[in-house]
Amino acid sequence: MDNWMNHPGLKNIDPVKLELIKAATERTQGKTGNSLASVLLSLITAAQKKHIQFTTEEVDLIMEIMKDGKTPGEKAQIDRTAQMAQNFLKNHKK
């Protein structure tokens, strides 16, 4: 996860969103399973407080970054978390 900032998908992302992603990524270090879900939901909540909404593509990118270096089981948990986050985003769009 050391080189995640070089991911090409981050090239044109809003700097405020990038800072939120950076903070969330730091909080995921060494975490697995439900801990990742809480970090993601915290990221979405923090963004909403700043009137920022992540697109589905941005959430997918965050999940890809979070999966870097994880075991297949951890990646599956992250995929389930991503699905929950996407459902959350769909249900809370204005």
N, C-alpha and C positions, 0 to 999 in steps of 0.2 A: 504494500500500500504506500510505499515511500514515494513513488513517482506518480501518484494519482493526479497531482496538479498539472501534469503534462498531458493528461487525457485530451484528445482532440475535441471531444464533445464539450469541453469547458471553455474553448477558445472564445466564443461569443456570448457567454452567459453574463447576465447582469452582475456587476461587482458586489452588490448587496447580497444577492443569492449565493454568490461564491463564498462570501464570508460565513453565511449560515451553514453552507455545506462543509466548509473547513472546520467549523466548530463541532458539527455533528460527527464528522469523520474522526476528529480527535477523541470524541467521547466513545466511539465504537472500538477503539484499540483494545484488543483482548476480550471483547464481549461477544457473546453468541446468543442464539435463540431469542427468547422474549426480551432480553435486554436490548437487542437491536430494534425490536418493534417500538420500544419506549423511546429510544433515541430518535427514530424516524418520526414518530408522532410528535415528539417535542420539537423537532425541526419544523414540521408543518405548522404547529401552533405558534412558534416564534415568528415564522414568516407571516402568518395571518395577522398577528399583532402589529406588524409593520406594513400591513395591507399589501403583502406580497403573496402571490399564489404560484406554486410550482406547476408546470405543465406535466402531463403524463410522461412525455419524453424526458423531462428533467428528473422525475422520480425514477424512471428506468435507469438513467445515468447514475444517479446516487446509489441505486441498488447494485449496479455493476461495480462501482467503486468499493462498496461495502463487501462484495463477494471476493475481492482480490485476496488470495492467500488462504481462503477458508476451505474446510473439508467439504466433500459432497453433501454430507448431512447438514452442515451449516449453511451451505448454499441453498439447499431445499428450504430450510427455515426462512432464509432471507427472501426467497421467491414467494413463500406464503405471506411474509410481511409486506412485500411489494404489492401483492394482490389486495391485502387489507388496506394499504395506503391508497391505492388507486380507487377502491370503493369509497373510502373516506373522502377523497378529492371529488369524486363524482357527486356524492351526496351533499357536499358543502359548497359547491360552486354557486356563485351569485348570478 
